[in-house]
Amino acid sequence: MVNKTPTILVADDDRSIRTVLKQALIRAKYNVQLTDTATELWEWVCAGKGDVVITDISMPDMNGFEVIPKIKKLNPELPIIVISALSTLSTAVQAEKENVFEYLPKPFDLEKLITTIKHALNIPKDHLAQHSLAEEKLPLVGKSSVMQNIYRMIARLSNLNLSIIISGENGTGKDVVAKALHDYGNKRNEPFLTVNIAALTSEEIEHLLFGTSSLTKDNNGYLHHTSNGTLFLNEIDEMPLPIQTRLFHALEHQNSNNDQFLGLRIICATTKNLIELVQNGKFREDLYYRLNVVPIHLPSLKERIEDIPLLVQYFQKENASTTVFSDTAFDQLKQYHWPGNIRELQNLVTRLSALYPNQTVQDDLVARNIQNLSHTSKKNIKSQEDIPLSVEIKSHIQRYFIENRGLPINKLYAYMIAEVEKPLIELTLAETEGNQIKAATILGINRNTLRKKIKDLNITYKKDS
């Protein structure tokens, strides 16, 4: 039995996907069985076939999430890898709910799939536990790769009682992610309480957290009420130092001496670089490390411009809008820098939908409205604190390790260099309007080197006429 060649069961209604997977798995020395239906996959599992299952979600006879619970009930030790073009938080969370071994959104990396299979074949089979998630409308929208990473993190972290700091610019949806972490985890039936630090006085913060101040004589603040739930501290960077001190000691005391607080989960949000605040003496270092067990950084809208059409459709659906956005209007929206991020886009879509019902919005109308936005947001752009690139890169690498925890990782150096190199070249070419000579000069590299990198990194850009 030790030398038995593992059999991989593949279910996907896309013939090209099946062909690619068959070739890759045979090269990796596995036996492969292919089907385009969930029904046949189920029949194979019932017959005791397969060491690993790879299945799509959307298939003609039934949804993959209908057959997965049946497989898990029949053979809980059979690893299931879900591949899907339905790149939404709902898919990632549902995959986590069904306790699948891994969820890989399409298009996926074949090398990563192979290493995932190898890992699945070598792990203990009794470590999985079932859990359930609430079914409700999802507030997160987007299919970009950066959003896929966020979905995967939410799915993996929702049932772990770890403190989290969510960072990101204003309007990126930090509060939405905090609520999703609570709602899709095992604390969803417990309290979710929010303290917006920047909007409160020191006395009000103290009252809400600890229930003791000149405002009240009781001792039933939020730390008490959320003892088995989630406490969301928004704009944690604005918390006064004396309250930081009290919060740190309260959390340390609760975790060491009082069992009723062991279930407390704290999620924080900030627009600022907390490490710099620590270095400047404006934020307690011990509290920072106590809260920042897992960092999540939300991308700005300009980092996920491919999601703009989906976001526009979502906001229009919310408003029951009859306004139509043309392709050139979407192009115009993608060129704007969006200092207010998703919230700014939402306001613009709502305004245009209200002013131009039953009409098609063209690029000139978007351009005029964006000009007004640009004029009012210039001061805000200048006043925002810049986070050092090294800190952003460190945070990105930390997220990468968290997202791939338990999986073999290789070629990390080349992957991370490409992550920085591609946007650097793309933005430089955009700045020079596609002039490669100017771009090479700015970058300080040879023009031939630039051409090679454009080709290797598959960079597209508007060429200078």
N, C-alpha and C positions, 0 to 999 in steps of 0.2 A: 504493500500500500504506500510505502514511503516514496517509491519511484513512479507512482501513478501520475500521468500527465493530467493536470487540471482541465476541466471542461468549462468553458464560458458560454452561458446562454445569452443570446443577444436578441432583443425584441425592438424593432423600429420599422415603421411603415415607409421610411425613406430608403429606396434601393441604394442610392449612392452612399448613404451613411453605412448601410450594412456591408457594402463592398469594401469601403475603406477600413472598417473595423475588422472584417474578416482577414484582410491582408496584413494588418498590423498585428493581430492576435496570433496568426499563424507564424509570422516572423518572430514573435516572442515565444514560440514553442508551446502554444496552448491548443487544445482541441476546441473547436468552435461549432456551435449550432445556431443557425439564424432563422428568424421568423418575422413576419410582418404583422402578427396579431398577438394580442394579450391572451387570447383563448389557448393558442398552441403553447405559449410560454407556460401557462398554468398546467396544461396537460403534461409537459415535460417535468415540471417540479413534482407533480403528483406521482410520476413514474420514478422519482428519486434521482433524476438527472441533474447535473450541474454542480459546480463548486462556487461559482460567482454568477450573479444575474446582472446584466446591463439592460435597462429598459427605458424606452421613451415614455412620455406621459400621454401625448395625443396620438391615439391609434384608432383605426376605423371601427373596431368591434366594441371596445370599452376603454375608459380612461385608465391610465397606468395606476392611478391612486385607488382604483377599485380592486385591482388584482394584487397589489402589494400587501395589503393587510391579510389577504388569504394566504399568500406565500409565507408571511411572517408567522401566522398562526400554525401552519403546517410544518414549517421548518425554521424556527427562530434563529438558528445558527447560520443560515444561508445569507452571505453578504449581498446586498442589493445596491447597485450604483445607478442612480437616476440621471439620465441625460435629457435635456429639454430645451426647446427654443422658446418656451413660455418663461422668459427671463424676468419674473416678477418676485416681489417679496412673498406673495402668496405661495408660489411654487417652492421657494426655498424653505419657508416655514412649514408647509405641508410635508415636504420631504423630511424635515427634522422631526415633525410629529410622528411620522410613520417609522422613525428610527432607522432610516436607510443608512448604509455605510457612508455614502458620499453623494452629493448633488453637484453635477457639472453642467452649467448652462452652455448651450450651443452658441457659437462654435467653440469646441473644447480642444485642448492641447493633447495630442495623442500620447506624447511622452508622459504627461501627467496622468492620463488614464491608465497607462501600463503600470506605472509605479503605484497607483492606487490599487490596481488589481493585485499586484505582488504583496502589498501591505495587507489587503483583505484576506489573502490566503494564509497569512502568517500570524494573525492576531488571535488571542483567546476568543472563543465563541460565546462566552457566557457573561460578557460585560454590558450587554445592551439592556435598557429598561424602557418600558412603554410610558408615554405621557400624552396628554391631550392639550389642545389649544382651542381658544375661543374662535368661533366663526363670526367674522364681522367685516365690514367694509374697510379696505386697506387705504391708508392715507399716503403711502409712499408710491411715487410714480417714476418710472425710468428703466431703460434696458441697457444703458451704457455700462462699460466694464467697471467703472468706479462704483456705480450703484449696485452691481452684482456683488461686489465685495462687501458693501454695507448690508445687503440682504443676508449674505452668508454669515456675517458676524452677528446680526440680530438673531438668526435662527439658532446659532450655536451658543449664544450667551444668555438667551432668554430664560433658561431654566437653571442657570448657575448663579449662586448667591454671591456675586462679585461686585465690588464697587467700581463704578465706571465714570470717567470724565469724557464728555462729548465736547469736542472743540469744532469751531467753524465760524465763518463770517455770519453776520446778521442775515436772517432770512433764508438760511440753508435747511432749516427744519430740525433743529436740535431737540426741541420739545416734542416733535412728532416721533423721533427715534426713541426718546426716553419712554414715551407712552407705549410704543410698540414693544419695547423690551419688557415692559410690565404686562401688557395685554396678552402677549403670546407665550408667556411663561407660566410657571406653576404658582405665581403670586397674583394671578389675574382676579381672583375673588377676594383678595386682601386690599386694604386701602392704598390708593395712589394719591399722595399729597404733594402739592407744589408750593415752594417758597421762592418768590421772585425777589432775590436779594436787593437788586438795584432800586426796586420800587418802594422799599420799606425803610423806616428809621431803625437805628440800632435797637431801640426798645421794642419795636414791633417784631423784629427778627427774634429777639430773645424770648419774647412772649410766645411766638408761634413754635419755636423749636423746643423750648424747655418748659413753657407754661409758668414761668416765674419772672416777674418784673413788677414794676409799680402798677402795671395795668391789671394784674390779677394775683390772687393768692393761691390759686390751685397749682397742682404739679402734674398737669396732664397735657403737656405740649405735644408737638408732632412726633418727637422721638419716642414718646410713649405710644401714641395711636398707631404708628407705623411699625411697631415692634416685629410684626410678621409680614409687613408689606414693603412698599417702595416710597422713599422720600426723594423727591426731585428738587435739587437746589439749583435754580437757574441763575446765571450770572454770578457764580461762586466767587469770581475775582473781586466782586464788590463787597464781600463780607468783611466787616471791621475786624482788626486783629484781636481785640479782646474776646469777641465771639468765636473767632477761629480757635483761640486757645481753649475756650470752654467746650466747643464742639469736639476738639481732638480728645480732651480728657474724658468727656462723656462717652465717646465711642470706645476708647480704650477700656474704660471702667465697665461698660456694658458687656463687651465681648469677653472680659476676663471673669466677671463676678456675677453676672445676671443672665440666666439662661433665657429669659423672656425676650431678650434683645438679639439673640443669636440669629434670628431670621430677618433682621433689618437689612434692607438693601438701600444703598445710597447711590443715586445717579446725579452727577453734576453736569452743568453746561457752562461754557465760557467762550467768549470771542477773543480772548487775549492769550498771550503766551505766559502760562503760569510759571514756567521755569525762570523766565526773566523777572517776574514778580518775586519769586523766591530769592533770587540773587540780589534784588534791590531791597529786600527786607519787608516787602509788602504782603507776602503770603508765607505762612508757616511751612517750613520744609517737611516737618513730620506729618502735618495734616495733608500736604500734597501727596506724599507717598502712601498715606493711609487711604486716600480716596482714589488715587490713580492706579488701581490694580490693573485695569484694562483701559487703554485709551482708544477712543473712536474719533477719527477726524472726518467731518463731512465735507465733501467737495463743494467748491463754489459752482454756480451755474455755468460760468465760462469754462469750467473744466469738464462739463458734461453737456455741451451744446447740442449733441445729437438727441438729447431727451426733450428739447424744446417743443417739437411738434406734439409729442405725447402729453406734455404738461399743458399745452394750450388746449388740446382736446379734453383733458380732464377738467380744466377750469370752465370750459364751455358747457360741458355736461352738467357740472355743478349749477351753472346759471341757467340751464335750459336754453342756451343761446342758439339763435338761428343765423348768426354771423358766420361767414366763411372766410378763412385766411388762404390767400393764394400762395403758390410755391415761392414767388418772389418776395412775398411778405415774410415767409419763414426764413428765407435767405437773409433778409434785413434783420430779423430778430436774432439770428445766429451771429451776426457781426457785432452786435452791441456787447459792451463789457459787463453789464448787469451788476453794478455795485450793491444793489439791494437784493440780488439773487432771486430765489423763487417767489418771495413775497412781492418783489417789484414786478416780476412778470405777471403774477396773478392780478395785481392792480391794473396793469396795462390792458390785459385781456378783458377784464371786467368792464373797464371804461369803454374800450372799443366796441364790445358787444352791446353795451347799453346805448351808445351813440349811433351805431350803424346796424340796427337789426335788419335781417333779411337782405343784407348786402355782402359783397365780396370785398374784403380789405386787401388793398394792393400795397406794394412796397413803398410808394410815395407817402401814403397815409401813415404807415408805420414809422417811416423816417422822420416825419414831422413830429410825431408824438415822442419818439426817442430823443429828438433834439431837445425837447422840453425836459425830458428826464435827465439828459446829460448836463444841462445847465444847472439843474437844482441839486445834482449829486456830486459836482466837482469838489465842493468843500468837504463833503463826507469822505471822499476818496483820499484827500490829502491828510485828513485827521486820523485815519485808521492806522493802528500800530502795525508795523511790518514784522512778521515772524521770520527769523533768520532761516535761510534755505537749509542749513544743516539740521535745524530742529524739525523742519517739515520732512526731510529725508529720513531722519531717525524715527519719526512717528510712522512714516510709511512702511519702513522695514519692520517695525514692531507689529504693525497690523498684518503684514505678510506672514510673519511667523505664527501669529495667532490664528489666522485663517487657515493655515496649512498644518496646524499642530497635529502631530501623530502621523503625518505623511512624509515620505522621503522627499527631500528638496535637493535639487541639483541645478547647476548653471545659474546660481543666484547672482553672481557678479555681473555676468553678461546681461541678465534680465534687468537688474537695477540700473546699469549704465544706459541701456536702451530706454528705460522709463524716463530718464532725464534728457538724454540726447535727442530723442525724437521731437518733443515739444520745443526744445531749444532751437532746433533747426527750423521747425515749422513756423514759429513766431518770428524768427529772424527773417525768413523769406517773406512772410507777410509784411513785416516792417519795411523791407526793401522792394515791395511790390513785385516779387519774383525775380529780381535782379541777382543772379548767382555771384557775379563778381563783387558786388557790394556786400552780399551776405557772407561770402568767404572772408572778405576783409574784416568785417565786424567780428566774425567768429575766430579770426586769426588762424585759418587753415587754408590749405591749397585748394584751388577751385576743383581740381580733379578729385581730391579727397571728398569735397562736398558733394560732387556728382555721385560718387560711389555710395556715400551715406544715404543720399536721397533714394537711390535705387534699392539698397539693402534694407532700409527702414520703411520702404513702400510709402514715401511721402508724396502727397499730391499738393499742388499749390498753383495759384494763378500766376502765369508767366508774364513777365514785363513785355508789353508790346512795344 
